[in-house]
Amino acid sequence: MCLAVPGKIISIDSSVPELKMAKVDFGGMIKNICIQWVEASEGDYVLAHAGMAISTVDEERARETLADFDAIARSLENPT
């Protein structure tokens, strides 16, 4: 099973044309993610898995997914 996590692109590094990278914000955790194979710009949201952006996603869907992850984390911290 794979899990792709949405994050917001905060900057793009195109200094190596064969490997376009981006700094992506995952709820305050900033990671370098390869965006070579998706059409994305600064401010866009991407789904990332294993250091690679696998698709773009609209902001509303990204926020909904992040809220779901947060709800899961809270329920694991406070099981009933």
C-alpha distance (Angstrom), angle and dihedral (degrees) to the residues before:
residue distance angle dihedral
M1 . . .
C2 3.79 . .
L3 3.75 126.8 .
A4 3.79 120.2 -157.8
V5 3.79 116.7 -167.0
P6 3.82 124.3 -153.7
G7 3.78 118.7 -125.4
K8 3.80 138.1 167.6
I9 3.79 120.3 -114.5
I10 3.80 108.9 -125.4
S11 3.81 98.8 174.2
I12 3.80 139.7 0.0
D13 3.80 128.1 -141.1
S14 3.81 113.3 -157.4
S15 3.80 95.5 165.3
V16 3.83 90.4 116.5
P17 3.82 104.5 48.8
E18 3.81 93.3 -160.0
L19 3.81 93.0 54.9
K20 3.80 116.0 37.1
M21 3.80 109.6 -167.7
A22 3.79 132.9 -171.3
K23 3.77 137.3 -164.1
V24 3.79 103.7 -124.9
D25 3.80 126.0 -166.1
F26 3.81 114.4 -138.6
G27 3.80 100.8 -175.1
G28 3.79 94.3 -50.8
M29 3.80 97.1 -33.1
I30 3.81 109.3 107.1
K31 3.81 117.4 -152.9
N32 3.80 134.5 174.8
I33 3.80 107.7 -117.9
C34 3.80 129.7 -176.8
I35 3.82 109.8 -120.6
Q36 3.81 96.5 172.3
W37 3.81 95.1 120.9
V38 3.82 101.5 42.6
E39 3.79 130.7 69.3
A40 3.79 102.2 -121.7
S41 3.79 138.6 144.6
E42 3.78 136.1 -163.6
G43 3.81 108.8 -68.0
D44 3.82 93.9 27.6
Y45 3.78 122.3 119.3
V46 3.79 120.8 -125.2
L47 3.78 134.5 -172.7
A48 3.79 108.0 -124.9
H49 3.78 130.2 -164.1
A50 3.80 125.8 175.6
G51 3.80 93.4 -11.2
M52 3.81 95.1 -49.5
A53 3.78 130.5 104.0
I54 3.79 106.1 -129.5
S55 3.81 98.5 -178.8
T56 3.75 144.6 -17.1
V57 3.78 121.6 -104.1
D58 3.79 132.2 -166.4
E59 3.79 118.6 -104.2
E60 3.80 95.3 -112.1
R61 3.81 93.1 53.7
A62 3.83 90.7 45.7
R63 3.80 92.1 52.0
E64 3.82 91.7 47.1
T65 3.80 91.0 51.6
L66 3.81 92.7 47.3
A67 3.83 89.6 49.9
D68 3.81 89.3 51.8
F69 3.82 90.9 51.0
D70 3.81 89.3 49.5
A71 3.81 91.5 50.7
I72 3.81 90.6 50.4
A73 3.81 91.4 49.9
R74 3.82 91.5 49.3
S75 3.81 92.1 49.7
L76 3.80 90.9 50.8
E77 3.81 90.6 51.1
N78 3.82 92.6 49.1
P79 3.81 108.9 30.8
T80 3.80 115.6 -176.0
